[in-house]
């Protein structure tokens, strides 16, 4: 009788431990999914928000050789202080929605042309100082706040607004760098990021603008980095563009293709951009989602996320 009781107790204990380990495994995998989704969505949110402001800065610097303002290039719901334009300095203060009504922004950016006579010059460099630039995605309610300094280099020369015109390169290339960009997320956490983003502008077959993004940063043996630093969990990360990210004006600049890889500690997350709701690459029309995947216990795991 005593022997049977001991056997029963041992079986019960073993079953309990198995269930506990199973629960812990499930919790660990669930936590990994949350972390990977968070890393990926943060990367896309920051990229989209930052690109929008970068384009508005580029437009401001393209305003009739800095002598007068072309209303079609002015950012919506923003004021421009041009009192120091003789010193090639401008301040843009945001207070409202962007022109297509997808994001609400506040804060200011001080822009100085630090190299070159005009922004259109090949090799011209401008410095943009961000002060509490808050960009809120209206549909999701999520936001980022940017503080820090970026340098924009006109690698090719020419202005985006003149693409297709005689005397303007058929591809206009901009390099955007930062070593001190502080980013605050919706949950209040604040982290420092490095940025090394190259954007190439061309005209598509329909005449709409097409932007191709690559990374040119290097850190800790990794190349083709577009961002790196610490994420909202205070973990070091490196984001590499494996295949160029392509987006178009016709699809509201939602990426239609491209592959990124996030390295976070021992985790590696692959982001495939330009899919439908089932994670299938979109070859016609505009993409609405992107796919993230990683190696998990029991095989690869995939999650489909909306733009």
URBEL-V109954 format. One record per backbone hydrogen bond with DSSP energy under -0.5 kcal/mol. NH is the residue of the N-H (numbers start at 1). CO is the residue of the C=O. E is the energy in kcal/mol with one decimal. If there is no record, write none. Layout:
((NH;CO;E) (NH;CO;E))
This chain:
((5;1;-2.1) (6;2;-2.1) (7;3;-2.2) (8;4;-2.4) (9;5;-2.5) (10;6;-2.4) (11;7;-2.5) (12;8;-2.4) (13;9;-2.5) (14;10;-2.6) (15;11;-2.6) (16;12;-2.4) (17;13;-2.5) (18;14;-2.3) (19;15;-2.5) (20;16;-2.5) (21;17;-2.9) (22;18;-2.4) (23;19;-2.6) (24;20;-2.6) (25;21;-2.5) (26;22;-2.6) (27;23;-3.0) (28;24;-2.6) (29;25;-2.6) (30;26;-2.5) (31;27;-2.7) (32;28;-2.5) (33;29;-2.3) (34;30;-2.2) (35;31;-2.6) (36;32;-2.7) (37;33;-2.5) (38;34;-2.4) (39;35;-2.6) (40;36;-2.0) (41;37;-2.9) (42;38;-2.4) (43;39;-1.8) (44;40;-2.1) (45;41;-2.7) (46;42;-2.6) (47;43;-2.1) (48;44;-2.6) (49;45;-2.4) (50;46;-2.8) (51;47;-2.6) (52;48;-1.8) (53;49;-1.7) (54;50;-2.6) (55;51;-2.6) (56;52;-1.8) (57;53;-2.4) (58;54;-2.5) (59;55;-2.4) (60;56;-2.2) (61;57;-2.2) (62;58;-0.5) (62;59;-1.1) (63;60;-1.3) (64;62;-1.5) (66;63;-1.5) (67;63;-0.5) (67;64;-1.9) (68;63;-0.6) (68;64;-0.6) (71;69;-0.8) (73;70;-2.2) (74;70;-0.6) (74;71;-0.8) (78;75;-0.7) (79;93;-2.3) (81;79;-0.5) (81;91;-2.9) (82;80;-0.8) (85;82;-1.9) (87;84;-1.5) (88;85;-1.8) (89;84;-1.6) (90;111;-2.6) (91;81;-1.6) (92;109;-2.9) (93;79;-2.6) (93;91;-0.5) (94;92;-0.5) (94;107;-3.3) (95;77;-2.5) (96;105;-2.5) (98;103;-2.5) (101;98;-1.5) (104;136;-2.4) (105;96;-2.5) (106;134;-1.8) (107;94;-0.9) (108;131;-1.9) (109;92;-2.6) (110;129;-2.3) (111;90;-3.4) (111;109;-0.6) (112;127;-2.3) (113;88;-2.3) (114;112;-1.0) (114;125;-1.7) (115;125;-1.8) (121;118;-1.5) (123;154;-3.4) (124;121;-1.9) (125;115;-1.9) (126;152;-2.4) (127;112;-2.9) (128;150;-2.9) (129;110;-2.8) (129;127;-0.5) (130;128;-0.6) (130;148;-3.3) (131;108;-2.6) (133;146;-2.1) (134;106;-1.5) (134;132;-1.1) (135;133;-0.5) (135;144;-2.9) (136;104;-3.2) (136;134;-0.5) (137;142;-3.2) (138;102;-2.1) (138;136;-0.8) (141;137;-3.0) (144;135;-1.7) (145;184;-2.0) (146;133;-2.6) (147;182;-2.1) (148;130;-1.9) (150;128;-2.5) (151;177;-2.4) (152;126;-2.8) (153;175;-2.7) (154;124;-2.9) (155;153;-1.4) (155;173;-1.2) (156;173;-1.2) (158;120;-3.1) (162;159;-1.5) (163;160;-1.7) (165;162;-2.6) (168;165;-1.8) (172;201;-2.2) (173;171;-0.5) (174;199;-2.6) (175;153;-2.1) (176;197;-2.8) (177;151;-2.3) (178;195;-2.0) (180;149;-0.5) (181;193;-1.5) (182;147;-3.8) (182;180;-0.7) (183;181;-0.5) (183;191;-3.5) (184;145;-2.2) (185;189;-2.7) (186;143;-0.5) (188;185;-2.3) (191;183;-2.7) (193;181;-3.2) (194;228;-3.4) (195;178;-2.6) (196;226;-2.3) (197;176;-2.8) (198;214;-2.8) (199;174;-2.7) (200;212;-2.6) (201;172;-3.1) (202;210;-2.5) (204;208;-3.4) (207;204;-1.6) (210;202;-2.8) (211;247;-3.1) (212;200;-2.4) (213;245;-3.2) (214;198;-2.2) (216;196;-1.4) (216;225;-0.6) (217;196;-0.5) (217;225;-2.9) (219;222;-2.0) (222;219;-2.2) (225;217;-2.4) (226;239;-2.7) (227;239;-1.2) (228;194;-1.5) (229;237;-2.0) (230;192;-1.6) (231;235;-2.7) (234;231;-2.4) (237;229;-2.4) (238;263;-1.8) (239;227;-3.0) (240;238;-0.6) (240;261;-2.9) (241;224;-2.3) (242;240;-0.8) (242;259;-2.0) (243;259;-1.6) (245;213;-2.3) (246;244;-0.5) (246;257;-2.0) (247;211;-2.5) (249;209;-3.2) (251;248;-0.9) (252;249;-1.8) (253;248;-3.1) (254;251;-1.8) (255;253;-0.5) (256;246;-3.3) (257;246;-1.2) (259;243;-1.7) (260;271;-2.3) (261;240;-2.7) (262;269;-3.0) (263;238;-3.0) (263;261;-0.5) (264;262;-0.6) (264;267;-2.6) (265;236;-0.7) (267;264;-2.6) (269;262;-2.6) (270;293;-2.7) (271;260;-3.2) (271;269;-0.5) (272;270;-0.6) (272;291;-3.4) (273;258;-2.8) (273;271;-0.7) (274;289;-0.6) (275;289;-2.7) (276;280;-1.8) (279;276;-1.9) (282;274;-2.4) (283;281;-0.5) (288;275;-1.7) (289;275;-2.3) (290;305;-2.5) (291;272;-2.8) (292;303;-2.8) (293;270;-2.2) (294;301;-2.0) (296;299;-1.4) (299;296;-2.3) (301;294;-3.3) (303;292;-2.5) (305;290;-3.0) (307;288;-2.2))
